[in-house]
Amino acid sequence: MKGKAVITGAGGFIGGHLVQYLKSQGFSDIRAVDQKPLDDWYQLHPNVENLVMDVQGIDACQFVCKDAEVVYNLAADMGGMGFIENNKALCMLSVLINTHMLMAARDRGVKQFFYASSACVYNGEKQTDSANPGLKEVDAYPAMPEDGYGWEKLFSERMCRHFREDFGIHTRYARYHNVYGPHGTWDGGREKAPAAICRKVIQAKMSGKLEIDIWGDGEQTRSFMYVDDCTFGTHKILNSDILEAINLGSDEMVSINQLVSIAEDIAGVKLKRNYQLDAPKGVRGRNSDNTLIKELLGWAPSISLRNGLEKTYAWIHDEIKAGKSEKSMRPLANAYA
């Protein structure tokens, strides 16, 4: 609690929530880092050292790791399925961030290092059925991850492992499964399914055009983790004895059609569904198997999708009503999550 905590990607969705969580846990010396201008940060917290820096470069990483005791590395060039399927090279370049942050952490004597990995590391052949039984941690190998983004995440997991083995850094890494909640991207091309669906339902209701476009046939399945479970789990995993990658996600699997139905119910509206079969839709079925996290931590994400989506819907509704959509439409190259 007394050492300096560094959060990269702090101007993004999860990063902003993580800063707030660490403050609530008694951290008083926090350095929040993001490449976006401060006006573009989703949350800007008082009594925090907020730095605008691009941590792809080694010099920036050396600077932000100075005097740090713990690093949470969340910075990455990423977004929803529409973004990662069309920006594979940009996603791969995020490998510079984790590589240089690990080198700087080693050089600066950082004691703890957390890396935010992703369920996109999992073998695609294990995600072809919408009735996915849940992905176990061992299902990442033999390797066949999401092209671009998934490969970068899987490589960086190994980098964290070897920096722990070779240099003694306390590295931990978790595979995030579809995190959602308020204070995040909800339009502009980088938003993920829960935010996109909430936005579409809200706009349909406000406009009176009671229709919604759905990517694919809507039967593809996912699990969605509310951001409060994510921040709690991240901190818990960093301070655990878990040495290998572990799932951090909800195991409440739903289809996209079911997700739409929940949003419709929250809005009190029923929409005509237009299926866009040629749109990006990712793997057919993905769910988190939480056997290992329950065994090792005695805990797993538990906030229900309905409860989390109500809060997310309300926040996006207020953003749209306030006319703030233009803020999230800024150039894609300026966004770290």
Secondary structure, DSSP 4 states (H G I P E B T S, - for coil): --SEEEEETTTSHHHHHHHHHHHHTT---EEEEESS-GGG-S---TTSEEEE--TTSHHHHHHHTTTEEEEEE---S--SHHHHTT-HHHHHTTHHHHHHHHHHHHHHT-SEEEEEEEGGGS-GGGS-SSS---B-GGGG-S----TTHHHHHHHHHHHHHHHHHHH--EEEEEEE--EE-SSS--SSS---HHHHHHHHHHHHHHHS--EEEEETTS--EEE-EEHHHHHHHHHHHHTSS--S-EEES---EEEHHHHHHHHHHHHT---EEEEETTS----SB--B--HHHHHHHS------HHHHHHHHHHHHHHHHHTT-TTGGGS-GGG---
